[in-house]
Amino acid sequence: MSDLGLMTDWEQRYQLGDTPWEKGMAAPPLQEVLAKSADWGAGPILVPGCGLGHDVRALATLGVPIVGLDLSQTAVERAQEFPQVSNEVYEVGNFLDPAWRAVRKFSALWEHTCFCAIDPSERDRYAEAVADCLIDGGLLAGVFFLTPFDPGEDASGPPFATTVEELETRFAPWFERIDAWVPTHAYPGRESREWIGLFRKLPMLEIARMEQNIGTDH
């Protein structure tokens, strides 16, 4: 599982029950996003790093197809044991792999624990993969863990910290930010440490023009 820079053996972590990120319920910030009536499109919606699928099932209340994706076979099997909510499915796979996403397009993507879990050296690939997965105008909605550690704690990760500035810089080539806020609700211990960002994918023609202008400037 580490061939794409994903340093942690997530399957082993699930087999051992070493999953401190598993909270038994959907992310509270996701409920805030759902309450804002964001335009998720007609689906399918992708949830990479879905774990046991709590966020998948919360999104399934939208009534559109949802795809929960995880590197861990054990996580996917456990997610499939939960009662079906609507039109949600779970798959084992890695959306950073171009072969996985070659024939797939999504109207939206929900980011919760994937960005902070991958090695920071893979973050540009992550942003490119998200853009590649989404249709023009597709929604990237996410809650990003900015400060996972207290001062003095071992911050070697995962999870890995980030900043709002880094997020906006990494997504800027393909997305425009349409909304952002610090969530009111969070898992215990994450209060004021997370940031919700909603981004809309730019049309491919506009992205091409931007790339052409950058090339001309240089």
Secondary structure, 3 states (H helix, E strand, C coil): CCCCCCCCCHHHHHHHCCCCCCCCCCCHHHHHHHHCCCCCCCCCEEEECCCCCHHHHHHHCCCCCEEEEECCHHHHHHHCCCCCCCCEEEEECCCCCHHHHCCCCEEEEEECCCCCCCCHHHHHHHHHHHHHHEEEEEEEEEEEECCCCCCCCCCCCCCCCCCHHHHHHHHCCCEEEEEEECCCCCCCCCCCCEEEEEEEECCHHHHHHHHHHHHHHC
